[in-house]
Amino acid sequence: MDRLSEILRQIPKVEKVLTWTRGDSALLRVSRPRLVYAIREVLERLRRDLIDLKTERIPAQEELKALVIERALERQRPSLGEVINATGVVLHTNLGRAPLPELALAELSRLAGGYCALEYDPATGKRMDRLKALEELLMALTGAEAATVVNNNAAALFLLMTVLGQGGPVAISRGELVEIGGSFRLAEIIEAAGVTLKEVGSTNRTLLADYEKASQIEELALILKVHASNFRQLGYTSQTSLAELVPLAREKALPLVVDLGSGALIDLSELGISDELTVQKALALGADLVCFSCDKLLGGPQAGVIAGQSHLLKKIKAHPLMRTVRPGKLTLAALEMTLKLYQDQAEGYQQIPTYRMLHYSPEQLRQMALKLKKILADCPGLKVSLMEVSGQIGGGAAPEQPLASWAVALEAQDWPINALEEKLRKNDPPIVARIVKDRLLLDLRTIFSQQMVLIKEALNRALGQGPS
């Protein structure tokens, strides 16, 4: 213990280490408080390692300085750093879902550094509703009488249940009580809004008669139909369609609310995806209100939309909870620019990254894979080949519908494939790929052309260092 105490006393003071780093070009953009914090972290970690016998020595000055610089620069980097998505999952929830269109990015850049007319009308000099322009755009695109925008679709559903549920029973099929991302269960969100659930039917079969029976037993507040995200039931199954529920809702004077989840504004049947009900069709079939996400099939920023009948939206907009879930200026700006691309579908397909990726043909993807293979051809010790693969839409959309794609398959000489995957994952920026049959696959559907050179640079660095 005396020897350990002696070693611990030799750990340099913060101010001394600070003098070692003075004038280092790598730290020019690191503030003094951030640098001091990094030094304290490194010294505290060293102290713990000495006490836990993980090390028996204090690093030399240059070695300790290098550790401090590495930690300071690590803390300087944004936590939401860029990631290269090589998984082939277009709407990857863990990787931020939909990439924004260039038009939206330009608008964010223009507005973020200054002031904007968020709730101010320059023509009259008076205050105005921040959502007015977006609501008019949503009404034009969807055919809804009215619309509003909130933080995300979970907030939209919570708001709907709070305002329209009013504590009363909400009828929902047992087969639609899904769990959404982050282990949040739909039932828990609904019940948190202060309403009670009236589960109808069974897990695999819910008939119109089940809803009719529920409406006869007790006075319902509304009927809720939910898009079944992330799963499909097969075999002996049946769910009551929206079209079947409309006459019952009208007869009982019950609001019919549909949680569409993915928020498709364009028919995806040309991609072989026939069960993603568009917002426009849901409203045309008779849904009183629909809610949906904006960062999934819509291809915009994280937000949620409620659209439908004006007298119901009037109640929702007047509720105090509306202020707690309203989005800020950057979300509104990005969403407006994304929605404007839908005014010309041909242009939208080209400029909205989500739809551009979904509409790549197998031949386009093969040509992109050939290009990446050529770029990687001279990486030392790397075997590069092409492979037909299947990707996914992601974000809960059409989970059973594979997307035919092409990938570049990597094998490194004398390397375990897991070691190569880890090297790329820990690269800056991280490259997220998947392993299939002892090969690391880079699916071209979700790789942008400008990222191909970054992938080569990452592989050259990794191969030069060798497996760890």
Steps between C-alpha positions, in 0.01 A plus 500: 500500500793737573634443149156572351471819704838611373398437138169686548687802635697511176191561287554851357273789595243632256683832455825322418336288229333813370841658439606191300210554256549877460536602135421157356338552158262207552335690786454841335120464494471345847402747773700514823209373721446204265873423499520516880202266524671253263822513706307425819327207332828351378670544839203353687492200269873453556447517877226233485712274280790522745278421798331210315846368393410535131830684457813540711650813352430862418532573127783723384428865421445456125286190550283672758473809283382283208230347721380846603490624139307191392246545781463874442437452127259217575300731726514773235325283243118530478321202657275476195783443256461397138455127436533313171200268478608190307222278640250541216229603751368827357317627809742378766361624833835474680667703225250787491242366253439717193787713362374848414473637145757758388225763483424446869870509593543830318204650686636381835836658424333826402283527811702339777752781549254788529144604560194406297132586473392204713198667660518843340326631190717774340204616287284593800760527776290266712548159654393200292462123542835322442321200348273684256708456182577135573137420575389649170764297317393178675135565421582547131709182484272269699150633435443550873271776628763600756839389633759571765861401580656376825835356617449142380228246434497372858427856614226524235335183628533609864342836417217334309420263786515780758267735312257260335523205741403711804555206731245283328548157342690490170422197282805337341570157358719275717700422188593869464638559850855513372830594661688782328870595511680532831275241673205739511172317481202662335270405787727677750504823296121495464437425868747773601261741328240410762273283287400139543549240230215288375680214331286328238540172316794265548870530427467349152138571405285810553166529321262790451260323735760536779491879467120497481479295819739735681293804399184336635651403836631846593518852366824531305701820462641406159622218280876474439655305215880457501745418223681183610861620497793257492304177478239308302274217610474199271267202492150508646466877532251775429482871580209734440583746223464875522224491237303252714533715813379825344122417492510383864683814612244715317207309646633533856625858446850394609821664377696249290874560548769323298865489607675448165850493644718530190321792336516404131379778269575303182367158399779244529327220309746542210765372742285199584388658829122495502410511870637847584181707507568856383383795706278619214327163462439462874324836508308425178378171648345689789750528785409803711860555605833345406838540665839405361876550520693738277845335520397167351344454154429871474878557499516808723610597852371345821149634550144375520193611307131489591267556203128468440174664595519866595262489799715232667827681418354816653464320835852361477662834416321670791622250759780620736703184424542623142757754615715233666537295181536770237815482284765771467604712203760258358260205493229713341739637238631155402150352488365784285777461244450121491125530452543753219686233303179295500326768300688361200530124547755454223726759662432362845611151405834641390562737790366307802778255596257245648307462176811515288646207694174305491472541123850382406470214253709183550706596194571849637615345826719248317672782312555687826646184654736461204617858552572441870674170420729682256580767761592234756693278255846616613439478876784273625406156627132542417287267290210690340203338323138578416199333657124520447332581831167605650454823695204648685299819502523524880309733730220246536400522134418175316721281724440191288592672172868448409681748276712327239843659503872456429784512749876502495621200703829539687745236625838590650799267491603381847216702655197370696197657335379629839826694540451672163139585589615649830774707333252655257241554774758688709619707205436875482241512355371158608409261218213273603482179297381141551665161495353220287674166443835627633502800267448864585230645277474863390148542356505770232137606543584713804853611411533846344746538211717752687546247782676240283839671533451524877441124511826440311693729736354321802594159361855610418544631855358182652702265281815700563457469877422130491237319707491594868 
